[in-house]
Amino acid sequence: MPLLREGGIYFFQLVDHYAVSNSIMYIAFFEVIAVAWFYGAGRLAKNIELMSGEKTYFYFKFCWVVAAPILIFCVWVFSIIDYEPPRYNNGLYNYPAWAEILGWSITAACLAGIPIIAVYAVASAEGKTFIKKLANCVKPSIEDIIPPANEEKSKEMNTLLVKPNDVRIVKSKSLDNVVK
């Protein structure tokens, strides 16, 4: 609703600057860490191989584990060094201090879930010491996917192509009363 009012474009710029630009790098960094380090680049590569039928190159594993976190962290550091408060209309309008506080509050609200969930996960994990709890909460709880033993099922799983004989047109009975 605030975007529809007279000052909507000012609020939009504020949300765009703080909620999107600032938050996305933190979220991407923690997402890469969670998937590549905690779930495991090897497990992710196995999942991709099962779905596509092709092995994942070492380059991708390197990017997931090393390159992406370092690059995202560097972009984050340089964005902090190069930080400028938001401006509108090519610098003709500078936001007041209360708007910057509101913007940083928006950023904090977007990012608050990461540490809150992390503290909750560690606190509710099994184990007597902090290290045991931390080790148990970052251990993936998803079972590895076991490839099918049947060769035909394996081929079927490894391809995304549909055989012409398998295509069937099914008429839904639930739409019979609506479309006449």
matplotlib code that plots the C-alpha trace (Angstrom):
import matplotlib.pyplot as plt

x = [0.0, 2.7, 4.0, 0.7, 0.8, 2.4, 5.8, 5.6, 8.7, 10.8, 9.7, 10.3, 13.9, 14.5, 13.3, 15.2, 18.5, 18.3, 16.2, 17.6, 21.0, 22.3, 20.5, 21.1, 24.8, 24.4, 21.7, 23.7, 26.8, 25.1, 23.2, 26.4, 28.0, 25.0, 24.8, 28.5, 30.0, 27.2, 25.2, 28.4, 29.7, 30.2, 26.6, 25.3, 27.4, 26.0, 22.5, 23.1, 24.6, 21.6, 19.2, 21.1, 23.2, 26.4, 29.3, 29.9, 33.2, 35.8, 35.4, 31.9, 32.8, 35.7, 33.3, 30.7, 33.3, 35.9, 35.3, 31.7, 32.1, 35.3, 33.8, 30.6, 32.5, 34.8, 31.8, 30.2, 33.4, 33.8, 30.1, 30.7, 33.8, 32.0, 28.7, 26.8, 23.4, 20.5, 19.6, 16.8, 16.6, 20.3, 21.3, 18.8, 17.0, 18.9, 17.0, 16.8, 18.5, 15.2, 14.8, 18.3, 17.4, 14.2, 16.3, 18.8, 15.8, 14.5, 17.8, 18.0, 14.5, 15.4, 18.6, 17.3, 16.1, 19.6, 21.0, 17.7, 17.3, 21.0, 20.8, 17.6, 19.1, 22.2, 20.1, 17.7, 20.4, 21.3, 24.5, 25.9, 28.6, 28.4, 30.7, 28.6, 25.4, 27.0, 28.3, 24.9, 23.0, 25.1, 25.0, 22.6, 19.5, 18.5, 19.3, 21.4, 19.4, 20.1, 20.2, 17.8, 19.3, 17.3, 19.1, 15.9, 14.8, 18.3, 18.1, 14.6, 15.9, 18.9, 17.0, 14.7, 13.4, 9.9, 9.5, 6.7, 4.9, 4.7, 2.8, -0.9, -3.6, -5.7, -9.0, -9.8, -13.3, -13.2, -13.4, -16.3, -18.9, -17.0, -16.1, -18.9]
y = [0.0, 2.6, 2.2, 3.4, 6.7, 9.9, 9.1, 5.5, 5.8, 7.1, 4.1, 1.7, 3.1, 2.7, -0.9, -1.7, -0.2, -1.9, -5.0, -6.2, -4.8, -5.3, -8.5, -10.6, -11.0, -12.2, -14.6, -15.9, -16.3, -18.4, -20.4, -21.4, -22.3, -24.4, -26.3, -26.7, -27.2, -28.7, -30.7, -31.4, -30.7, -34.4, -35.2, -32.4, -33.7, -37.2, -35.8, -34.0, -37.1, -39.2, -36.6, -35.8, -38.9, -36.9, -36.5, -33.1, -31.6, -30.7, -27.0, -26.9, -28.4, -25.9, -23.1, -24.3, -24.9, -22.2, -19.7, -18.7, -18.1, -16.1, -14.0, -13.3, -12.3, -10.0, -8.3, -7.9, -6.3, -3.9, -2.9, -2.0, 0.0, 1.7, 2.3, 5.4, 6.3, 6.0, 8.9, 9.5, 11.3, 11.1, 12.6, 15.5, 14.0, 12.7, 10.6, 11.9, 10.0, 8.4, 6.8, 5.4, 3.9, 2.5, 1.0, -0.7, -2.0, -3.5, -5.1, -6.5, -7.9, -9.7, -11.2, -11.9, -15.4, -16.7, -16.3, -17.0, -20.3, -21.1, -20.5, -22.6, -25.4, -25.6, -25.2, -28.0, -30.4, -33.6, -33.6, -32.5, -30.1, -27.1, -28.8, -32.0, -29.9, -27.9, -31.1, -32.7, -29.7, -29.2, -32.9, -33.4, -35.3, -36.2, -39.8, -40.3, -41.3, -44.9, -45.4, -48.0, -51.5, -52.1, -51.0, -49.9, -47.8, -46.3, -45.2, -43.8, -41.8, -40.5, -39.0, -36.0, -37.0, -38.4, -41.3, -40.7, -43.9, -42.7, -39.5, -39.8, -37.2, -37.4, -35.5, -34.3, -35.1, -32.3, -29.7, -31.3, -29.2, -25.9, -26.1, -27.0]
z = [0.0, 0.7, -2.8, -4.2, -2.4, -3.6, -2.1, -3.3, -5.5, -2.6, -0.5, -3.4, -3.9, -0.2, -0.1, -3.3, -2.0, 1.4, 1.1, -2.2, -2.7, 0.8, 1.7, -1.4, -0.9, 2.7, 1.7, -1.3, 0.9, 3.5, 0.9, -0.9, 2.5, 3.5, 0.2, -0.6, 2.8, 5.0, 2.5, 0.6, -2.9, -3.4, -2.5, -4.7, -7.6, -7.0, -7.0, -10.3, -11.8, -10.8, -12.3, -15.5, -16.1, -16.5, -14.1, -12.6, -13.6, -10.9, -11.9, -10.6, -7.3, -7.0, -7.7, -5.1, -2.3, -2.9, -5.7, -5.1, -1.3, -1.8, -4.6, -2.8, 0.3, -1.7, -3.4, 0.1, 1.5, -1.5, -1.2, 2.4, 1.5, -1.4, 0.6, -0.3, 1.3, -1.1, -3.4, -5.7, -9.1, -9.8, -6.5, -6.4, -3.4, -0.3, 2.1, 5.7, 8.6, 9.7, 6.3, 6.4, 9.8, 8.4, 5.5, 7.8, 9.8, 6.6, 6.0, 9.5, 9.2, 6.0, 7.5, 11.0, 10.1, 9.4, 12.9, 14.6, 12.8, 13.4, 17.1, 17.3, 15.3, 17.6, 20.7, 19.8, 18.3, 20.2, 22.1, 25.5, 24.4, 22.1, 19.6, 19.5, 19.0, 16.2, 14.5, 14.7, 13.4, 10.3, 9.4, 6.5, 7.6, 4.0, 3.0, -0.1, -3.2, -4.1, -7.9, -9.3, -9.8, -12.9, -16.1, -17.8, -14.8, -14.6, -18.3, -17.7, -14.7, -16.6, -19.5, -19.8, -23.2, -23.5, -25.9, -28.4, -27.4, -23.8, -24.6, -23.7, -23.8, -20.7, -20.5, -17.0, -15.8, -13.3, -16.1, -17.9, -16.0, -16.5, -20.2, -22.6]

ax = plt.figure().add_subplot(projection="3d")
ax.plot(x, y, z, "-o")
ax.set_aspect("equal")
plt.show()
